[in-house]
């Protein structure tokens, strides 16, 4: 599944690109994610999501490759459920370019997911992606506006438990839109039956 997103941050391209080099500072901006270890261009982390009362935790690893001249980076990610058979892998490409508002970031994600989240269709996954990327962009903006502080050193097993990102809340509007047509048809059928009964009397 391919997902495309674009957002802007109020910073010069050079400043934004410098920030994207610092995974220890950028990773906490991603909803539901925690960075556990960072070794050069390789890292490990965890992601927690929930759909209603059901929570799913993933543990995974990734690598990052950067193209300095094009101001683009590519993330190769893979993970699996800590309690379950679900897996997830993604190739994420982010390209930074100058924009009147600061820096435009284009993100393309090639996602392959199995297990319970795979039951969502492309429409729901796109809606979920839009909201997560929106939250990520807002947190990046806050980070760029705040005074720079040195991140705490990472140690295996010492990172905080990630706060679950609620996919159910993000998916609800799409589910309601999908249910609107069948519900309207059912309501029309009920009204029609009542009208016919009245006429029959």
C-alpha positions as CSV (number, residue, x, y, z in Angstrom):
1,X,0.0,0.0,0.0
2,X,1.4,3.4,-1.0
3,X,0.6,6.5,1.0
4,X,1.6,10.1,0.1
5,X,1.6,13.1,2.4
6,X,2.9,16.7,2.2
7,X,3.3,19.2,5.0
8,X,5.2,22.4,5.7
9,X,7.3,23.5,8.7
10,X,8.2,27.1,9.4
11,X,12.0,26.8,9.1
12,X,14.6,27.3,6.4
13,X,15.4,24.2,4.4
14,X,18.9,24.0,5.9
15,X,17.6,24.2,9.4
16,X,14.9,21.6,8.8
17,X,17.4,19.3,7.1
18,X,19.8,19.6,10.0
19,X,16.9,18.6,12.4
20,X,16.1,15.5,10.2
21,X,19.7,14.4,10.8
22,X,19.0,14.1,14.6
23,X,16.8,11.0,14.9
24,X,17.0,11.2,18.7
25,X,15.1,14.6,18.6
26,X,12.8,13.8,15.6
27,X,11.6,10.3,16.7
28,X,9.6,11.5,19.8
29,X,7.5,13.7,17.4
30,X,6.0,10.5,15.8
31,X,2.8,9.7,17.7
32,X,2.9,6.3,19.4
33,X,6.6,5.7,18.8
34,X,9.6,5.5,21.1
35,X,13.3,5.2,20.0
36,X,15.1,2.6,22.1
37,X,18.6,2.5,20.6
38,X,20.5,4.5,18.0
39,X,23.8,3.3,16.5
40,X,24.9,5.5,13.6
41,X,22.3,5.0,10.8
42,X,20.6,2.0,12.5
43,X,18.0,2.1,15.3
44,X,15.5,0.1,17.2
45,X,12.2,1.2,18.7
46,X,8.6,0.5,19.7
47,X,5.2,1.6,18.5
48,X,1.9,1.2,20.3
49,X,-1.5,1.6,18.7
50,X,-5.0,0.9,19.8
51,X,-8.4,0.4,18.1
52,X,-11.1,0.8,20.6
53,X,-10.2,-1.3,23.6
54,X,-7.7,-3.4,21.7
55,X,-4.0,-2.4,22.0
56,X,-1.2,-3.6,19.8
57,X,2.5,-3.1,20.5
58,X,5.2,-3.5,17.8
59,X,8.9,-3.8,18.3
60,X,11.1,-3.2,15.3
61,X,14.3,-1.9,13.8
62,X,15.3,0.4,10.9
63,X,18.0,2.1,9.0
64,X,18.2,5.5,7.5
65,X,20.1,6.6,4.3
66,X,20.4,10.3,3.3
67,X,21.1,12.1,0.0
68,X,22.6,15.4,1.1
69,X,22.4,17.1,-2.3
70,X,18.7,16.3,-2.8
71,X,17.9,16.8,0.9
72,X,16.1,13.5,1.0
73,X,16.2,10.5,3.3
74,X,15.0,7.0,3.2
75,X,13.9,4.9,6.1
76,X,13.7,1.1,5.9
77,X,11.5,-0.2,8.8
78,X,10.4,-3.6,9.9
79,X,8.7,-4.9,13.0
80,X,6.4,-7.4,14.6
81,X,3.7,-7.5,17.3
82,X,5.1,-8.2,20.7
83,X,2.0,-10.3,21.5
84,X,0.6,-11.6,18.2
85,X,1.5,-12.7,14.7
86,X,1.1,-9.4,13.0
87,X,4.0,-7.8,11.1
88,X,4.7,-4.5,9.5
89,X,7.4,-3.2,7.1
90,X,7.7,0.1,5.4
91,X,10.0,2.1,3.1
92,X,9.6,5.8,3.8
93,X,11.1,8.5,1.6
94,X,11.1,12.1,2.8
95,X,12.1,15.0,0.5
96,X,12.6,18.5,1.7
97,X,12.3,21.6,-0.5
98,X,12.1,25.3,-0.1
99,X,8.6,26.7,0.3
100,X,7.2,30.3,0.9
101,X,6.1,29.1,4.3
102,X,9.5,27.6,5.1
103,X,10.2,24.0,4.1
104,X,7.9,21.6,2.3
105,X,8.2,17.9,3.3
106,X,6.9,15.3,0.9
107,X,6.6,11.8,2.4
108,X,6.0,8.6,0.5
109,X,5.3,5.4,2.4
110,X,5.2,1.9,0.9
111,X,3.5,-0.1,3.6
112,X,3.1,-3.8,4.0
113,X,1.1,-4.9,7.1
114,X,-0.4,-8.1,8.3
115,X,-2.5,-9.0,11.3
116,X,-5.5,-7.1,12.8
117,X,-4.7,-3.7,11.2
118,X,-4.7,-5.3,7.8
119,X,-8.5,-5.5,7.9
120,X,-8.7,-1.7,7.3
121,X,-9.0,-0.7,3.7
122,X,-6.9,1.9,1.9
123,X,-9.4,4.7,2.7
124,X,-9.1,4.1,6.4
125,X,-5.4,3.7,6.3
126,X,-5.1,7.0,4.3
127,X,-7.2,8.8,6.9
128,X,-5.2,7.3,9.8
129,X,-2.0,8.3,8.0
130,X,-3.2,11.9,7.4
131,X,-3.9,12.4,11.1
132,X,-0.7,10.8,12.3
133,X,1.4,12.9,9.8
134,X,-0.6,16.0,10.9
135,X,0.3,15.4,14.5
136,X,3.9,14.7,13.5
137,X,4.1,18.0,11.6
138,X,2.6,19.9,14.6
139,X,5.2,18.4,16.9
140,X,8.0,19.2,14.5
141,X,6.9,22.8,14.4
142,X,6.9,23.0,18.2
143,X,10.4,21.4,18.2
144,X,11.7,23.9,15.7
145,X,10.3,26.8,17.7
146,X,11.7,25.7,21.0
147,X,15.2,26.3,22.2
148,X,17.5,23.4,21.3
149,X,18.4,21.1,24.1
150,X,20.6,18.1,24.1
151,X,18.6,14.9,24.0
152,X,19.0,12.4,26.9
153,X,21.3,9.5,26.0
154,X,19.6,6.4,24.8
155,X,20.0,3.1,26.7
156,X,18.5,-0.2,25.8
157,X,15.4,-0.9,27.8
158,X,15.5,2.5,29.5
159,X,13.1,4.4,27.2
160,X,9.6,5.2,28.4
161,X,6.6,3.2,27.3
162,X,5.1,4.7,24.2
163,X,1.7,6.3,24.5
164,X,-0.7,4.4,22.2
165,X,-1.9,6.3,19.1
166,X,-5.7,5.7,18.8
167,X,-6.3,4.3,15.3
168,X,-10.0,3.8,16.2
169,X,-10.5,7.5,16.7
170,X,-8.8,8.3,13.4
171,X,-10.7,5.6,11.5
172,X,-14.2,6.4,13.0
173,X,-15.0,9.2,10.5
174,X,-14.2,7.0,7.6
175,X,-16.2,4.1,9.1
176,X,-19.2,6.4,9.6
177,X,-19.0,7.7,6.0
178,X,-18.9,4.1,4.7
179,X,-21.9,3.2,6.8
180,X,-23.9,6.3,5.8
181,X,-25.1,4.9,2.5
182,X,-26.3,1.5,3.8
183,X,-28.0,3.3,6.8
184,X,-29.8,5.7,4.5
185,X,-31.0,2.8,2.3
186,X,-32.2,1.0,5.4
187,X,-34.0,4.1,6.7
188,X,-35.7,4.6,3.3
189,X,-36.8,1.0,3.3
190,X,-38.4,1.3,6.8
191,X,-40.2,4.5,5.7
192,X,-41.5,2.9,2.6
193,X,-42.8,-0.1,4.5
194,X,-44.7,2.2,6.9
195,X,-46.2,4.2,4.0
196,X,-47.4,1.0,2.3
197,X,-48.9,-0.3,5.5
198,X,-50.8,3.0,6.0
199,X,-52.1,2.9,2.5
200,X,-53.2,-0.7,2.9
201,X,-55.3,0.2,5.9
